[in-house]
């Protein structure tokens, strides 16, 4: 059994407000992922801010989970509720991830986790106090995306260890890396952008038009 965890609980510190409820092509941002993936896996958990759990009328098959203070806390809350042997974690701030990408990462094979990512295209500089100190070899550098999939037992174990140590990661794969588990990679999609700042919505609108999203007057 595979459980899908859709993260939509952020407070929008960098965006300036709760971006998951911003309208994109006539619907809240989080709805693009939810509607595309509904029914793809045996279980769907939608993580929302606790104060917004009753805000939307959603199909009864969707299990609503209250988010935590940080992204990692929100994932942990959903892990406790999930029933699947495999969990697929996705940030709803990425509205264009294809169903094929979810299918690929959910097939773990010999790995405890698998992520979507794209190779770095630009020259990467390491900067300290405003000065370039090093140019990194980019051939081995990839930009991590979601969806990401994991053996639920392993991910929960790693989350519990991280909580005891007070360690917070920027994605779930980093937690598995910390404790020596194998994380595989699936080539992601350049259109699978993450909405982080208000100006990203302009880019999302352009990508959506290219992908054939219906235009809202």
C-alpha positions as CSV (number, residue, x, y, z in Angstrom):
1,X,0.0,0.0,0.0
2,X,1.2,3.5,-0.9
3,X,0.2,6.6,1.1
4,X,0.4,10.1,-0.5
5,X,1.3,13.0,1.8
6,X,0.5,16.4,0.3
7,X,2.1,19.2,2.3
8,X,0.1,22.4,2.4
9,X,0.6,23.7,5.9
10,X,3.2,26.4,5.6
11,X,2.7,29.9,7.0
12,X,4.2,31.6,4.0
13,X,7.1,33.4,5.8
14,X,9.0,34.1,2.6
15,X,5.8,34.6,0.4
16,X,4.3,37.0,2.9
17,X,1.0,35.0,3.3
18,X,-0.3,31.5,3.0
19,X,0.7,30.8,-0.6
20,X,-1.1,27.4,-0.7
21,X,-4.4,29.3,-0.8
22,X,-3.3,31.8,-3.6
23,X,-5.4,31.4,-6.7
24,X,-3.7,29.9,-9.8
25,X,-5.8,29.4,-12.9
26,X,-9.0,29.9,-10.8
27,X,-8.3,27.5,-7.9
28,X,-6.2,27.5,-4.7
29,X,-2.6,26.4,-5.4
30,X,-2.8,23.2,-3.3
31,X,-5.8,22.0,-5.3
32,X,-3.7,21.5,-8.5
33,X,-1.7,18.7,-6.8
34,X,-4.7,17.3,-5.0
35,X,-7.0,17.1,-8.0
36,X,-4.4,15.6,-10.3
37,X,-3.3,12.9,-7.8
38,X,-6.7,12.0,-6.2
39,X,-7.2,8.3,-6.5
40,X,-3.7,7.6,-7.8
41,X,-2.6,5.9,-4.5
42,X,-4.5,3.9,-2.0
43,X,-4.4,6.7,0.7
44,X,-4.2,10.5,0.4
45,X,-3.3,12.7,3.4
46,X,-3.5,16.5,3.1
47,X,-1.6,18.4,5.7
48,X,-3.1,21.9,6.4
49,X,-2.6,24.5,9.0
50,X,-4.7,23.5,12.1
51,X,-6.8,26.6,11.8
52,X,-7.7,25.8,8.2
53,X,-8.7,22.1,8.6
54,X,-12.4,22.9,8.1
55,X,-12.0,25.6,5.5
56,X,-12.6,23.4,2.4
57,X,-15.1,20.8,1.5
58,X,-13.0,17.9,0.2
59,X,-13.9,14.3,-0.7
60,X,-14.3,12.1,2.4
61,X,-11.5,9.8,1.1
62,X,-9.0,12.5,1.9
63,X,-7.5,12.4,5.4
64,X,-6.9,15.9,6.8
65,X,-3.9,16.2,9.1
66,X,-2.9,19.3,11.2
67,X,0.5,20.7,10.3
68,X,3.3,21.5,12.7
69,X,5.6,24.4,13.3
70,X,8.1,23.4,10.6
71,X,7.8,21.3,7.4
72,X,9.5,18.4,9.1
73,X,6.9,18.5,11.9
74,X,4.1,18.4,9.4
75,X,5.6,15.4,7.6
76,X,6.0,13.7,11.0
77,X,2.3,14.3,11.9
78,X,1.3,12.7,8.6
79,X,3.6,9.8,9.0
80,X,1.9,8.9,12.3
81,X,-1.5,8.8,10.5
82,X,-0.3,7.1,7.3
83,X,-1.0,3.4,6.8
84,X,1.1,2.6,3.7
85,X,4.3,0.6,3.5
86,X,5.6,3.4,1.2
87,X,4.9,7.1,1.6
88,X,5.2,9.6,-1.2
89,X,5.7,13.2,0.0
90,X,5.0,16.2,-2.1
91,X,5.0,20.0,-1.6
92,X,1.8,21.5,-2.9
93,X,3.8,24.6,-3.7
94,X,4.9,22.6,-6.8
95,X,1.7,22.5,-8.8
96,X,3.0,21.0,-12.1
97,X,4.6,17.7,-11.1
98,X,3.3,15.1,-13.5
99,X,1.7,11.8,-12.4
100,X,4.5,9.9,-14.2
101,X,7.0,11.5,-11.9
102,X,5.0,10.2,-8.9
103,X,4.8,6.8,-10.4
104,X,8.6,6.6,-10.9
105,X,9.6,7.8,-7.4
106,X,7.1,5.4,-5.7
107,X,9.0,2.4,-7.2
108,X,11.8,2.2,-4.5
109,X,13.5,-0.9,-5.8
110,X,16.7,-1.5,-3.7
111,X,16.5,2.0,-2.1
112,X,15.0,3.1,1.2
113,X,14.1,6.4,-0.4
114,X,13.9,7.9,-3.9
115,X,13.7,11.6,-5.0
116,X,13.1,13.6,-8.1
117,X,15.8,16.0,-9.0
118,X,17.3,17.9,-12.0
119,X,21.0,18.5,-12.8
120,X,22.5,21.9,-12.1
121,X,22.9,23.8,-15.3
122,X,24.7,26.9,-14.1
123,X,28.1,27.4,-12.8
124,X,27.9,27.3,-9.0
125,X,29.9,29.5,-6.7
126,X,30.4,29.2,-3.0
127,X,30.3,32.6,-1.4
128,X,31.4,33.7,2.1
129,X,30.8,37.2,3.3
130,X,30.0,38.5,-0.2
131,X,33.2,37.1,-1.7
132,X,33.5,34.1,-4.1
133,X,35.8,31.5,-2.4
134,X,35.2,28.5,-4.6
135,X,33.7,27.3,-7.9
136,X,32.0,23.9,-7.3
137,X,32.2,21.0,-9.8
138,X,28.6,21.0,-11.1
139,X,28.6,17.6,-12.9
140,X,27.7,15.8,-9.6
141,X,25.3,18.5,-8.3
142,X,21.5,18.1,-8.6
143,X,18.6,20.3,-7.5
144,X,16.2,18.3,-5.3
145,X,12.5,18.4,-5.9
146,X,9.4,16.7,-4.7
147,X,7.8,14.2,-5.0
148,X,10.0,12.0,-2.9
149,X,9.1,8.5,-1.8
150,X,10.3,6.4,1.2
151,X,9.9,3.2,3.1
152,X,7.5,4.5,5.8
153,X,9.1,2.5,8.6
154,X,12.5,3.8,7.8
155,X,11.4,7.4,7.3
156,X,9.5,7.3,10.6
157,X,12.5,5.9,12.4
158,X,14.7,8.6,11.0
159,X,12.2,11.3,11.9
160,X,12.1,10.0,15.5
161,X,15.9,10.0,15.7
162,X,16.1,13.6,14.3
163,X,13.5,14.8,16.8
164,X,15.5,13.4,19.7
165,X,18.6,15.2,18.4
166,X,16.9,18.4,17.5
167,X,18.0,18.1,13.9
168,X,15.9,19.8,11.2
169,X,16.5,19.0,7.5
170,X,15.4,20.9,4.4
171,X,13.8,17.8,2.9
172,X,13.1,14.2,4.0
173,X,15.9,12.7,1.9
174,X,18.4,14.6,4.0
175,X,17.2,12.8,7.1
176,X,17.8,9.4,5.5
177,X,21.2,10.5,4.3
178,X,22.1,11.5,7.9
179,X,21.5,8.0,9.2
180,X,23.2,6.1,6.4
181,X,20.2,5.0,4.3
182,X,20.3,4.7,0.5
183,X,18.4,7.4,-1.5
184,X,18.0,6.9,-5.2
185,X,17.3,9.6,-7.8
186,X,14.8,10.0,-10.6
187,X,15.3,12.7,-13.2
188,X,12.8,15.5,-12.4
189,X,11.1,18.0,-14.6
190,X,12.2,21.6,-15.3
191,X,8.5,22.7,-15.2
192,X,8.2,21.3,-11.7
193,X,8.9,24.7,-10.1
194,X,8.3,25.6,-6.5
195,X,6.3,28.7,-5.6
196,X,8.4,30.5,-2.9
197,X,8.0,34.2,-3.6
198,X,5.0,36.2,-5.1
199,X,6.9,36.7,-8.4
200,X,7.0,32.9,-8.8
201,X,3.3,33.0,-9.6
202,X,4.0,34.9,-12.8
203,X,6.4,32.2,-13.9
204,X,3.8,29.6,-12.9
205,X,1.2,31.3,-15.0
206,X,3.5,31.2,-18.0
207,X,4.3,27.5,-17.5
208,X,0.7,26.7,-17.0
209,X,-0.2,28.3,-20.3
210,X,2.4,26.3,-22.1
211,X,1.1,23.1,-20.5
212,X,-2.4,23.9,-21.6
213,X,-4.1,24.9,-18.4
214,X,-7.5,26.5,-18.9
215,X,-7.3,30.3,-18.7
216,X,-9.5,32.1,-16.2
217,X,-10.9,35.5,-17.2
